[in-house]
Amino acid sequence: MEKMDKEKLTKFLLKARTKTYAGSGGKVKPAFAGSDQLEYAEGDLLYRDVYYTGNGIFMGLETVYAGEKPVLSVSYYGNFKKMTEEEVDGVLRQALLAESETARTWKKAEWKKGEYEYTCDPDADGMSIDEFAGLERILKNGEEVYRFFYAGGVIAKD
C-alpha cells in the first residue's frame, strides 16, 4: 500500500474482524506469554489482534500492517464480570457479525436478540478511520452486563 488507501484499509479491517474473533478464527501461537493472538492476512495486509483475558476483564491491541509497516492501531479494554466468558462470546460474536460494517468504528451500531441488546456508540460526530473511539455495551433484560472501550486510527502517513 504505497499511498494510504483508506477505503481499502477500512474494508480490510472490517473483514479481518469477521474472520478472527467474530468468526471464531485466526488463532495463532501468541508472541507474548499469557496472551491470545488472532491474525488474518490478505495480499500485503496483515491484521493482528493481541489480547489478555482474566478476572472478567480483557484488554488488547489490534494492528494492521501493510508489509512490515504498521498503518492502523486500535487499543481496547472490556469488562464482562456480570457474564460468563462463553455467554459474552456467544452474544458478542452474533452482534459483531450482524453489525460488521459499523461495530467498533466511528458509526453507531445496534442489535437485539431475545433478552440481549447490543449498542456501540462513537465518542463524537465526524470521526473516521483517521481517528475514532467509542463505547460498546451489552444489556441483558435492560441491565448492563458488558462494557468495552476502544480508541484508534490510522498511524501511517498519507
Protein Blocks (a to p, Z undefined) as FASTA:
>chain_A
ZZacfklmmmmmmmmmmmmmmnopaiacdfbghiacddddehjbccddddddeehiacdd
ddddehjbcfbdcdddddfklbcfklmmmmmmmmmmmmmmmgopabdcdddehjbccddd
dfbehiafkbgcddddddeehiafbdcddddddfbdZZ
